[in-house]
C-alpha cells in the first residue's frame, strides 16, 4: 500500500510540477524577447534640425512599447555648425547608446553599418532662382540635343539618303520635303519619349527612367566615397 501511494503521489506531482516549471519559463522567455530591438538605418538622411534623433535616421521596431518610445526619442547627435555639411556616423555608436539606455536590450541591425547625416539648415524659399535654374537647364539640354541631332544628320547625309529612297521606291525625284522626313521627325520624338519613359510629370510605365537610374548610381557612389574617405583618414607622408 505504501508503494502504491508513493507511486500515485509521484505520478500526480510529476506532470503538475513539469507544467508549473514550463509555464514559469514561458513568461521569462517572452519578457526576454520583448527587449529585442531591430534597427534599419538608411544610407543617407537629410535633416534640418541640429538635434538628430534615432527616428530621423532609422526605422526602429520592438515589442516593448516603452523601450520603443525611448529608442525613437534617443538623441544620437548634436550638430554644432550652422552650415550645410555631411557627417559620416557608425551604427555601433547607436547600439552603445541603446545599451546604456537599457542594459537588457538586445539590438539587431538590419540596415547600413556606416551611414551619412546630410545636414541642411532651414533657408528661405527661392522660387524665382529655382525657376531660373530650371529654365537655363532646359534651354541648355534643348540646344545640345538639337545640335547633336543636326550633326548626326549632317555626317550621315540623311537628306540625300531620303531622296535616294524616295527615287528608288516611287521612281521619281522628290521635289521637296516628303513623308520620309515627316515620319523621321515624328519617330525621333516618339523614340526619345519611350526611351526616357516620361513626359513632364507623366510616366509611361512604373519603371525608373534612365536618368533616375544614373542619378541613383551617382548618389550611391558619392555615399561610398564619403564613407571610404572617412575610414581611411589619410595623413601626409614625408617622402624627403
Secondary structure, DSSP 8 states (H G I E B T S, - for coil): -HHHHHHHHHHHHHHHHHHHHHHHHHHHHHHHHTTEEEEEE-SEEEE-SSEEEHHHHEEEEES-HHHHHHHHT-EEEE----S-EEEEEEHHHHHHHHHHH-TT-EEEE-S-SEEEEEE-------HHHHHHHHHHHHHHHHHHHHHHHHHHHHHHTHHHHHHHHHHHHHSS---S--HHHHHHHHHHHHHHHHHHTEETTEESSSS--HHHHHHHHHHHHHHHHHHHHHHH--------
